Amino acid sequence: EHTTEGAITRFSAIFYGKTPPKIGPVRSARLIDLELPAMFDAGLVFSGASAGVRQRLYSSDFANRINEAGYGLYRTGEDKPLEHTLYGNPEQLWQYLDNVGENTPPNFGTFLTFSEAAPEGGTPATYLAVDYQWTNVEWKYDEESGKYLRWADGEIHADGNTLEQVAVANVVVISPYHVEDPTICEEIRDGVCAHLSVQIQLWGSGNGAVFRDGQRYDVVWHREGRNDLLTFTDSAGNPFPLKVGNTWVQLVPSWLTEPLTVEP
């Protein structure tokens, strides 16, 4: 989950090994989408982008794996704004990669560490909230399932496929540098650029927090090479294990002060 140039957050969904019956709504690309496909050696599916973002995407090292509002995408015909009605058929999206000769196992530059058992050294954290100023995200630990359940702006966040509340094994909160790119305008209003594109500098390293098993762990995140995954270490420099299962990453703007609230 990451910010855009306006007062909203967007989701980038990454699927590896399992895909749901449908994926969507499929929305427009941002500069963060220059980084994620390189990290996961993945294909990218999106619908539209500003001229500057599109130019960079099609000049990237994964340009052959781009599917922009094409094969495998469809409109649902629902009575809602058009931008919320474009979805993807995962089977056909994989077939598109087959068609262009790119449906091959990913070649990861670095690897994550996982464990079923909770590491030592955590502090109790059954509730956390991330305040993006314009939207508020909450996670509450469910001891029965061993997962964190999600609320957005005070309402339960349900999965559109299952209608069940979004639940994840890990919540990761990091604040990489966020800077405006003066060369890319995302919105022009009355002939003037109203919003510049936001570059989330998801490289280098920085402090962060991992929440798993009802515990908070302070970590350092790393991404040194373009094709490296985000990896995590503890204060001693040892690899920090995520819990086996799905992970939600909150990319928090670096200009926010004290956006994270945690309760035991």
Backbone bond lengths (Angstrom), bond angles and torsions (degrees), N, CA, C in turn:
res aa  C-N    CA-C-N  psi(-1)  N-CA   C-N-CA  omega(-1)  CA-C   N-CA-C  phi
1 E - - - 1.462 - - 1.518 107.90 -
2 H 1.310 116.29 131.21 1.462 120.03 -174.34 1.525 109.90 -147.66
3 T 1.313 115.91 162.90 1.456 120.79 -179.44 1.524 110.66 -84.36
4 T 1.310 114.96 154.47 1.454 121.37 168.67 1.528 107.47 -110.12
5 E 1.330 115.90 -167.33 1.457 119.25 -178.21 1.525 112.69 -75.97
6 G 1.332 117.67 -17.32 1.450 120.90 178.50 1.523 110.42 -100.96
7 A 1.294 116.39 -172.25 1.465 121.10 -175.97 1.528 110.89 -86.01
8 I 1.321 116.89 56.04 1.460 121.94 178.95 1.526 108.57 -145.24
9 T 1.337 114.99 163.12 1.460 119.76 168.47 1.522 107.85 -110.88
10 R 1.323 114.79 158.64 1.469 121.82 177.66 1.524 108.59 -126.18
11 F 1.333 115.13 158.08 1.456 121.23 176.82 1.524 109.52 -109.74
12 S 1.316 116.34 139.35 1.461 122.48 167.80 1.521 106.23 -116.85
13 A 1.329 116.46 115.17 1.464 121.45 -176.81 1.526 109.63 -95.64
14 I 1.322 116.15 130.98 1.455 122.23 -179.07 1.525 107.91 -118.46
15 F 1.315 116.57 121.47 1.458 121.74 -177.16 1.520 109.18 -114.08
16 Y 1.324 114.93 129.77 1.463 120.90 178.97 1.525 107.92 -139.32
17 G 1.322 116.50 107.62 1.462 120.59 178.16 1.513 114.14 95.23
18 K 1.334 117.96 -37.93 1.451 121.41 -179.08 1.526 109.65 -132.68
19 T 1.331 115.65 141.24 1.462 120.30 174.84 1.523 109.01 -134.70
20 P 1.334 118.23 148.15 1.461 121.59 179.40 1.532 110.65 -79.85
21 P 1.352 117.65 177.26 1.470 120.00 -179.48 1.522 113.48 -62.86
22 K 1.331 116.59 -34.00 1.460 120.56 176.28 1.516 108.95 -148.41
23 I 1.329 115.16 155.58 1.456 121.53 -176.96 1.523 108.29 -127.19
24 G 1.334 116.30 131.10 1.448 117.19 178.03 1.520 112.46 161.63
25 P 1.312 116.51 -176.23 1.470 126.26 -4.35 1.539 111.84 -64.79
26 V 1.314 115.52 142.57 1.462 121.67 176.86 1.523 107.67 -84.86
27 R 1.338 116.33 124.51 1.454 120.75 -174.34 1.529 110.67 -120.23
28 S 1.326 115.60 -171.45 1.460 121.28 -173.97 1.520 111.77 -77.88
29 A 1.327 115.30 157.28 1.464 122.11 -177.19 1.518 111.08 -85.64
30 R 1.332 114.93 157.43 1.459 123.27 175.12 1.524 109.46 -132.96
31 L 1.315 117.20 177.90 1.465 120.74 -177.14 1.529 112.81 -62.44
32 I 1.344 118.03 -27.68 1.462 119.89 177.80 1.523 110.62 -59.35
33 D 1.342 116.97 -25.18 1.463 120.59 -178.48 1.516 113.05 -75.66
34 L 1.318 117.26 -2.53 1.462 120.40 168.30 1.520 111.45 -77.75
35 E 1.321 117.30 -21.30 1.461 121.60 -174.15 1.524 112.98 -98.37
36 L 1.323 117.71 -44.25 1.460 120.40 -171.51 1.531 113.59 -62.44
37 P 1.348 120.49 -46.09 1.465 118.73 178.42 1.524 112.99 -63.16
38 A 1.337 117.25 -32.94 1.463 120.29 177.62 1.526 110.19 -67.79
39 M 1.309 117.68 -37.85 1.458 121.51 -179.63 1.524 111.57 -66.00
40 F 1.325 116.57 -41.63 1.457 121.03 -173.28 1.526 113.45 -102.79
41 D 1.347 116.84 4.68 1.468 120.88 -177.49 1.528 109.26 51.19
42 A 1.324 115.14 49.81 1.460 122.49 -167.43 1.520 112.41 -115.42
43 G 1.332 114.53 165.24 1.451 121.43 167.55 1.512 109.40 -82.26
44 L 1.339 116.16 159.53 1.464 121.74 -179.88 1.521 109.64 -125.90
45 V 1.321 115.88 126.61 1.461 122.65 177.26 1.526 108.04 -116.26
46 F 1.325 116.59 127.32 1.463 119.99 178.51 1.521 109.41 -155.62
47 S 1.318 115.80 172.94 1.460 121.93 179.90 1.523 108.85 -130.20
48 G 1.334 115.02 96.19 1.451 119.71 175.93 1.516 113.54 81.96
49 A 1.323 115.13 161.28 1.462 123.01 177.78 1.515 107.61 -170.30
50 S 1.313 116.67 160.79 1.461 119.66 172.65 1.521 108.97 -64.21
51 A 1.325 116.16 160.02 1.466 119.93 -176.95 1.518 111.77 -57.97
52 G 1.341 116.62 -40.82 1.452 120.34 -178.52 1.514 112.97 -67.49
53 V 1.318 116.67 -42.61 1.466 120.18 178.56 1.520 110.26 -66.65
54 R 1.344 116.62 -44.04 1.472 119.30 -179.78 1.521 111.30 -60.07
55 Q 1.332 116.56 -42.21 1.463 119.46 -179.64 1.528 110.92 -60.27
56 R 1.304 117.19 -41.18 1.471 120.29 -179.25 1.523 111.13 -70.25
57 L 1.323 117.10 -38.13 1.460 119.42 179.31 1.525 111.07 -63.16
58 Y 1.327 116.44 -45.61 1.467 119.27 -176.51 1.533 112.08 -78.42
59 S 1.333 116.56 -5.55 1.468 120.36 172.30 1.524 111.79 -101.29
60 S 1.320 116.74 5.59 1.457 121.23 -173.15 1.525 111.38 -84.50
61 D 1.336 114.49 174.55 1.459 120.71 179.15 1.523 113.20 -79.07
62 F 1.333 118.81 -0.92 1.463 121.19 176.35 1.536 111.72 -120.24
63 A 1.329 116.50 20.29 1.473 120.93 -175.46 1.532 112.16 -55.98
64 N 1.317 117.76 -32.39 1.465 120.74 -179.91 1.524 112.75 -68.45
65 R 1.329 116.84 -14.47 1.468 120.42 -176.84 1.527 111.93 -106.07
66 I 1.324 117.67 17.18 1.466 121.79 -179.30 1.522 109.85 -89.39
67 N 1.318 115.64 134.20 1.464 123.08 174.53 1.522 106.58 -127.40
68 E 1.322 116.54 98.77 1.463 121.40 -176.15 1.525 110.57 -101.35
69 A 1.339 114.78 100.28 1.466 121.02 175.84 1.514 111.80 50.88
70 G 1.327 115.50 46.01 1.461 119.66 -177.51 1.510 112.29 -125.70
71 Y 1.318 116.47 -125.50 1.459 124.02 -173.57 1.533 111.07 -57.25
72 G 1.333 115.86 129.26 1.458 120.81 176.39 1.511 115.15 89.02
73 L 1.336 117.54 0.88 1.464 121.09 179.07 1.524 110.14 -107.71
74 Y 1.327 116.04 147.33 1.454 119.80 -176.06 1.523 110.26 -151.98
75 R 1.316 116.16 157.07 1.466 122.92 174.91 1.525 109.24 -92.58
76 T 1.341 115.41 138.36 1.461 119.21 -177.85 1.523 112.55 -82.77
77 G 1.343 117.79 -20.43 1.451 120.13 -177.60 1.514 113.60 76.99
78 E 1.327 117.55 12.09 1.455 120.74 -179.31 1.525 111.24 -70.52
79 D 1.329 115.17 155.63 1.461 121.28 179.70 1.534 108.72 -84.38
80 K 1.319 115.08 76.75 1.459 121.90 179.05 1.514 107.01 -154.29
81 P 1.330 119.00 167.83 1.468 119.78 179.44 1.529 111.54 -52.24
82 L 1.330 115.66 141.89 1.455 121.36 -171.98 1.518 112.91 -55.45
83 E 1.340 116.91 -36.54 1.465 119.33 -176.14 1.530 112.68 -66.63
84 H 1.335 116.87 -11.99 1.471 120.26 179.40 1.531 112.34 -100.93
85 T 1.318 118.49 13.09 1.468 120.38 -172.97 1.527 114.03 -118.16
86 L 1.332 118.45 5.14 1.466 120.83 179.56 1.524 109.38 -95.20
87 Y 1.348 115.66 122.55 1.460 121.18 -177.73 1.524 109.92 -128.38
88 G 1.340 113.95 164.20 1.452 120.11 179.29 1.516 111.59 -116.42
89 N 1.334 115.26 142.84 1.460 122.94 172.75 1.525 106.93 -94.85
90 P 1.334 118.82 108.26 1.473 119.85 -173.38 1.520 114.32 -55.91
91 E 1.333 117.00 -40.25 1.468 119.53 179.82 1.526 110.89 -59.14
92 Q 1.325 117.24 -41.75 1.459 120.69 179.80 1.530 111.96 -74.77
93 L 1.352 116.77 -30.47 1.465 118.90 176.27 1.525 110.68 -65.89
94 W 1.343 116.82 -40.59 1.472 119.62 174.39 1.528 110.10 -63.60
95 Q 1.350 116.07 -38.72 1.461 119.70 -179.68 1.523 110.99 -63.48
96 Y 1.323 117.06 -35.69 1.468 119.96 176.99 1.519 110.68 -59.67
97 L 1.335 116.68 -43.99 1.463 119.55 178.07 1.528 110.87 -63.74
98 D 1.336 116.43 -35.77 1.471 119.64 173.40 1.523 110.45 -59.61
99 N 1.332 115.31 -45.59 1.463 120.52 -175.51 1.525 112.39 -60.96
100 V 1.333 116.82 -32.76 1.469 119.84 -178.56 1.524 111.98 -99.60
101 G 1.341 116.16 10.12 1.455 120.37 176.33 1.513 114.84 71.48
102 E 1.336 117.10 27.46 1.466 120.15 -175.73 1.527 113.40 -119.41
103 N 1.329 118.30 8.02 1.464 120.05 -179.23 1.530 109.13 -87.51
104 T 1.314 115.05 73.02 1.465 122.30 -177.97 1.517 109.56 -122.29
105 P 1.335 118.50 155.74 1.474 120.13 178.63 1.519 110.80 -57.96
106 P 1.326 117.70 141.16 1.469 120.47 -178.68 1.521 111.80 -67.37
107 N 1.310 114.89 148.20 1.464 122.24 175.92 1.526 107.55 -109.93
108 F 1.328 116.37 95.53 1.455 121.04 -175.34 1.526 111.08 -78.48
109 G 1.330 115.31 140.56 1.452 119.98 177.48 1.513 113.19 -79.16
110 T 1.330 116.69 -31.45 1.464 122.77 175.37 1.520 107.29 -139.85
111 F 1.320 116.03 171.81 1.457 119.74 -174.97 1.521 110.72 -131.14
112 L 1.324 115.01 146.08 1.453 121.80 175.77 1.525 110.38 -84.20
113 T 1.326 115.75 161.35 1.452 123.08 176.23 1.520 108.88 -112.59
114 F 1.337 116.59 139.01 1.458 121.23 -178.90 1.523 110.09 -130.87
115 S 1.331 115.68 154.00 1.462 121.57 173.56 1.520 109.05 -153.44
116 E 1.331 116.33 146.65 1.458 120.16 174.12 1.526 110.70 -76.77
117 A 1.337 115.74 -40.12 1.464 120.29 -177.57 1.523 110.35 -79.63
118 A 1.338 115.99 140.70 1.466 120.68 178.79 1.523 109.90 -68.99
119 P 1.327 118.59 134.68 1.465 120.56 177.10 1.524 111.15 -67.27
120 E 1.314 115.48 162.85 1.451 120.61 173.21 1.531 109.54 -79.64
121 G 1.333 116.27 161.97 1.455 120.33 173.26 1.504 115.79 94.88
122 G 1.340 117.96 5.06 1.457 120.00 178.54 1.519 111.79 -84.29
123 T 1.320 114.90 167.94 1.464 121.50 173.36 1.520 108.35 -121.42
124 P 1.331 119.47 145.31 1.463 121.46 -176.52 1.529 112.01 -55.07
125 A 1.334 115.73 134.14 1.473 121.21 -179.67 1.527 107.99 -154.43
126 T 1.327 115.14 85.16 1.460 119.39 179.46 1.527 112.27 -91.75
127 Y 1.341 115.57 -5.27 1.477 120.18 179.61 1.521 108.47 -146.62
128 L 1.330 115.10 135.32 1.461 119.41 170.49 1.518 109.03 -142.83
129 A 1.318 115.13 149.19 1.464 121.89 177.62 1.518 108.74 -133.51
130 V 1.329 115.00 140.56 1.461 121.53 175.85 1.517 107.42 -117.58
131 D 1.324 116.25 117.72 1.466 122.49 -177.99 1.521 109.08 -98.27
132 Y 1.341 115.98 105.50 1.460 121.32 177.32 1.531 112.03 -86.04
133 Q 1.315 117.10 9.42 1.472 126.30 -176.71 1.521 111.19 78.88
134 W 1.319 117.53 -49.86 1.462 120.03 -178.39 1.530 112.09 -98.20
135 T 1.312 117.92 -12.18 1.461 121.65 174.40 1.522 108.12 -150.07
136 N 1.317 115.90 150.69 1.463 120.67 -176.67 1.525 109.51 -123.65
137 V 1.316 115.68 129.25 1.458 122.96 -178.52 1.516 108.65 -110.95
138 E 1.343 116.82 134.90 1.450 121.24 177.48 1.530 110.41 -127.37
139 W 1.326 115.36 143.87 1.462 122.55 174.73 1.522 108.00 -128.85
140 K 1.334 116.01 131.87 1.462 121.32 179.40 1.529 108.65 -125.20
141 Y 1.323 115.25 130.08 1.462 119.80 -175.84 1.521 110.98 -76.08
142 D 1.333 114.89 130.41 1.460 122.20 177.38 1.520 108.31 -106.43
143 E 1.328 115.97 107.58 1.457 120.49 -173.11 1.525 112.22 -64.44
144 E 1.337 117.28 -32.61 1.464 120.10 -177.67 1.526 111.78 -64.30
145 S 1.349 116.58 -44.96 1.463 120.34 -178.85 1.526 112.55 -88.94
146 G 1.350 116.61 -18.26 1.454 119.87 -176.06 1.512 112.68 73.53
147 K 1.348 116.54 22.53 1.463 120.73 -178.44 1.529 110.22 -127.78
148 Y 1.334 114.74 163.41 1.459 122.27 174.03 1.526 109.10 -93.90
149 L 1.321 116.51 132.72 1.465 123.12 178.78 1.524 109.37 -100.63
150 R 1.327 116.08 146.02 1.469 121.02 -170.23 1.528 112.80 -109.07
151 W 1.338 113.61 137.82 1.463 123.36 168.90 1.534 108.00 -122.67
152 A 1.326 117.19 147.78 1.464 121.97 175.72 1.525 108.42 -131.05
153 D 1.326 115.45 121.84 1.470 122.00 -178.43 1.524 111.71 51.65
154 G 1.324 114.64 41.78 1.455 120.61 174.45 1.512 115.54 83.69
155 E 1.346 117.76 -1.65 1.457 120.93 -178.41 1.527 110.77 -115.10
156 I 1.327 115.78 146.22 1.457 120.34 175.92 1.522 109.50 -59.39
157 H 1.331 116.52 132.61 1.467 122.04 176.72 1.524 107.51 -95.80
158 A 1.328 115.74 111.27 1.462 121.25 -176.59 1.521 110.59 -103.39
159 D 1.311 115.54 145.95 1.462 123.03 174.13 1.529 108.61 -72.86
160 G 1.323 117.40 128.13 1.455 120.74 -177.26 1.512 113.84 -67.31
161 N 1.325 118.38 -22.04 1.465 121.14 178.44 1.523 111.85 -80.41
162 T 1.318 116.52 -43.84 1.464 120.60 -173.41 1.521 113.72 -103.55
163 L 1.342 116.36 -16.21 1.462 123.87 -173.76 1.534 111.94 63.52
164 E 1.327 117.17 12.74 1.456 121.75 175.61 1.518 109.98 -93.31
165 Q 1.333 116.06 153.68 1.455 120.52 -179.83 1.528 110.27 -62.80
166 V 1.323 115.97 138.20 1.459 120.99 178.43 1.526 108.99 -60.39
167 A 1.336 116.14 128.96 1.457 122.42 -178.12 1.520 108.47 -136.23
168 V 1.327 116.90 135.16 1.461 120.84 -177.11 1.529 110.24 -134.84
169 A 1.335 114.20 153.32 1.456 120.19 178.64 1.525 111.82 -77.85
170 N 1.335 115.90 -33.06 1.463 121.38 -177.50 1.524 110.09 -133.63
171 V 1.325 116.27 139.56 1.463 122.00 167.28 1.527 106.70 -118.13
172 V 1.321 116.63 125.34 1.460 122.23 179.65 1.526 108.12 -113.84
173 V 1.321 117.22 129.81 1.468 121.97 179.12 1.526 108.62 -120.56
174 I 1.341 116.53 117.51 1.463 120.83 176.69 1.526 109.19 -136.56
175 S 1.331 115.79 158.61 1.471 121.54 -177.54 1.529 110.64 -129.22
176 P 1.338 117.51 73.00 1.469 118.37 175.13 1.525 110.12 -67.90
177 Y 1.312 116.14 163.68 1.458 119.99 178.81 1.532 110.52 -60.89
178 H 1.330 114.82 134.58 1.465 122.72 174.29 1.530 107.21 -115.80
179 V 1.322 117.86 122.78 1.465 121.24 179.35 1.524 109.27 -134.11
180 E 1.307 116.16 149.10 1.459 120.65 175.72 1.518 109.96 -81.37
181 D 1.328 115.86 136.89 1.465 121.32 177.52 1.527 108.26 -92.25
182 P 1.333 118.83 111.36 1.469 120.65 -174.85 1.524 113.80 -69.44
183 T 1.340 117.16 -9.37 1.466 120.13 -177.99 1.522 113.02 -93.79
184 I 1.335 118.19 -7.49 1.468 120.82 -176.80 1.518 109.96 -125.96
185 C 1.311 116.77 116.17 1.463 122.19 176.13 1.523 108.82 -98.60
186 E 1.317 116.21 127.74 1.462 120.88 179.72 1.527 112.97 -92.78
187 E 1.319 116.98 -24.60 1.471 119.53 -179.23 1.520 109.91 -148.14
188 I 1.319 115.23 126.27 1.464 120.92 175.90 1.527 108.32 -107.15
189 R 1.334 116.00 129.37 1.456 121.24 -178.32 1.521 108.53 -129.99
190 D 1.320 116.65 121.66 1.467 122.23 -178.83 1.525 111.47 55.82
191 G 1.331 114.83 39.20 1.452 119.86 176.89 1.514 115.08 78.49
192 V 1.336 116.46 5.17 1.462 121.10 -177.85 1.525 108.68 -123.64
193 C 1.328 116.13 142.12 1.460 119.52 177.30 1.528 109.92 -67.85
194 A 1.324 116.09 116.37 1.463 120.95 -178.99 1.523 112.11 -88.76
195 H 1.342 116.68 -29.39 1.460 120.08 -178.18 1.521 109.76 -144.18
196 L 1.339 115.35 126.72 1.458 120.65 171.96 1.525 109.47 -86.95
197 S 1.325 115.65 156.29 1.451 120.33 177.45 1.530 109.93 -69.76
198 V 1.331 115.71 142.47 1.459 121.50 -179.51 1.526 109.47 -98.28
199 Q 1.318 115.67 123.89 1.460 121.34 175.20 1.527 108.64 -96.19
200 I 1.331 115.90 119.69 1.462 121.20 176.28 1.522 106.56 -96.72
201 Q 1.315 116.76 111.41 1.464 121.91 -171.22 1.530 109.98 -83.45
202 L 1.316 114.02 80.33 1.455 122.08 -174.61 1.531 110.00 -87.40
203 W 1.320 115.00 59.53 1.457 121.30 176.96 1.523 108.29 -150.41
204 G 1.316 115.94 164.05 1.461 120.25 -174.36 1.517 110.25 88.95
205 S 1.330 116.74 -131.29 1.456 120.76 179.27 1.519 109.34 -158.66
206 G 1.313 115.32 165.26 1.458 120.04 179.65 1.518 110.95 -176.27
207 N 1.318 115.71 172.01 1.464 120.51 179.67 1.525 110.81 -79.60
208 G 1.312 115.39 151.53 1.452 120.47 178.44 1.514 110.43 -160.02
209 A 1.329 115.52 -175.96 1.461 121.59 178.84 1.519 109.21 -139.20
210 V 1.318 115.40 138.49 1.460 122.35 174.20 1.524 107.82 -114.20
211 F 1.328 116.08 132.54 1.461 122.59 177.37 1.524 108.41 -113.84
212 R 1.309 115.58 121.59 1.470 121.64 178.16 1.533 108.07 -153.56
213 D 1.327 115.72 147.65 1.469 120.61 176.16 1.520 112.89 55.19
214 G 1.347 117.44 31.36 1.458 120.73 179.09 1.502 113.86 72.67
215 Q 1.334 117.47 18.70 1.458 122.64 -178.30 1.531 110.27 -127.54
216 R 1.318 114.22 151.23 1.468 121.25 173.34 1.530 109.08 -105.08
217 Y 1.338 114.36 135.91 1.460 120.53 176.24 1.527 108.37 -127.99
218 D 1.317 116.67 123.31 1.460 120.66 174.88 1.533 109.03 -80.41
219 V 1.320 115.73 129.74 1.462 121.64 -173.29 1.520 109.70 -134.59
220 V 1.325 114.70 173.18 1.462 122.48 168.33 1.527 107.16 -116.15
221 W 1.332 116.51 128.61 1.457 119.45 176.10 1.523 109.90 -93.89
222 H 1.331 115.77 151.77 1.461 121.86 -176.91 1.527 110.44 -138.14
223 R 1.325 114.89 141.26 1.460 122.09 165.30 1.528 106.77 -156.63
224 E 1.313 115.33 97.29 1.462 120.39 -173.94 1.520 112.23 -91.17
225 G 1.332 117.69 -38.32 1.461 121.57 -178.59 1.515 111.66 -107.57
226 R 1.323 116.68 156.17 1.464 120.44 -177.28 1.523 111.72 -58.72
227 N 1.306 118.15 -37.76 1.461 121.46 -176.69 1.526 112.94 -94.99
228 D 1.341 116.57 15.45 1.454 121.07 177.44 1.520 110.84 -86.85
229 L 1.334 115.30 145.03 1.455 120.76 169.19 1.528 109.87 -75.21
230 L 1.328 116.09 164.32 1.462 119.59 165.41 1.518 107.81 -69.02
231 T 1.314 117.66 125.47 1.453 121.46 174.31 1.519 108.88 -123.25
232 F 1.338 115.61 165.66 1.456 120.40 -172.04 1.519 110.04 -134.33
233 T 1.335 115.38 141.23 1.454 121.40 175.51 1.519 109.42 -129.49
234 D 1.338 114.81 157.96 1.457 119.42 175.34 1.527 109.87 -86.37
235 S 1.321 117.12 -174.57 1.469 120.90 -174.84 1.520 112.42 -64.71
236 A 1.348 116.87 -21.45 1.468 120.82 179.37 1.524 112.30 -91.78
237 G 1.336 116.54 0.89 1.457 120.01 179.75 1.509 114.51 87.53
238 N 1.332 117.77 7.33 1.464 120.90 178.28 1.525 110.47 -83.42
239 P 1.344 118.00 146.31 1.465 119.78 176.78 1.523 111.16 -56.00
240 F 1.327 116.32 133.65 1.468 120.02 178.58 1.526 108.55 -99.33
241 P 1.343 117.38 129.27 1.467 119.79 -176.67 1.525 113.42 -87.26
242 L 1.316 115.50 130.95 1.451 120.64 167.23 1.526 108.75 -77.59
243 K 1.319 116.36 160.16 1.456 120.79 174.48 1.524 108.53 -76.54
244 V 1.317 116.35 143.52 1.461 119.98 177.28 1.528 108.78 -61.08
245 G 1.328 117.03 129.23 1.465 121.62 -178.32 1.513 111.15 135.31
246 N 1.309 116.48 -160.11 1.459 120.51 -175.68 1.527 111.26 -88.60
247 T 1.319 115.16 156.38 1.468 122.04 -175.14 1.525 109.55 -132.62
248 W 1.314 116.28 137.00 1.474 122.43 174.70 1.524 107.19 -112.75
249 V 1.319 116.91 124.13 1.456 121.96 -179.37 1.523 109.09 -106.21
250 Q 1.328 116.38 122.09 1.461 122.64 175.43 1.524 107.76 -96.47
251 L 1.350 117.14 109.33 1.461 121.89 173.93 1.527 107.20 -90.66
252 V 1.324 116.18 109.47 1.463 121.99 -172.41 1.525 109.20 -102.26
253 P 1.331 118.87 131.90 1.467 120.59 179.80 1.527 112.32 -54.58
254 S 1.316 115.25 136.53 1.460 120.83 -176.82 1.527 112.39 -68.70
255 W 1.325 118.13 -17.40 1.466 119.87 -178.31 1.539 112.53 -83.84
256 L 1.330 117.93 -9.89 1.458 119.59 179.01 1.523 110.36 -78.05
257 T 1.312 116.23 140.55 1.461 121.15 178.11 1.529 108.87 -104.79
258 E 1.301 116.01 126.00 1.462 123.88 177.81 1.541 112.19 51.00
259 P 1.354 117.10 56.74 1.464 119.08 179.30 1.519 113.97 -79.21
260 L 1.346 117.26 -13.04 1.460 121.25 -173.37 1.523 111.03 -103.86
261 T 1.344 115.26 127.86 1.455 122.26 173.60 1.523 108.14 -117.40
262 V 1.323 116.37 131.30 1.462 121.55 -178.88 1.522 109.38 -129.60
263 E 1.343 115.88 136.50 1.464 121.19 176.28 1.514 109.05 -125.99
264 P 1.336 118.24 144.47 1.475 121.29 -176.84 1.535 112.46 -71.12
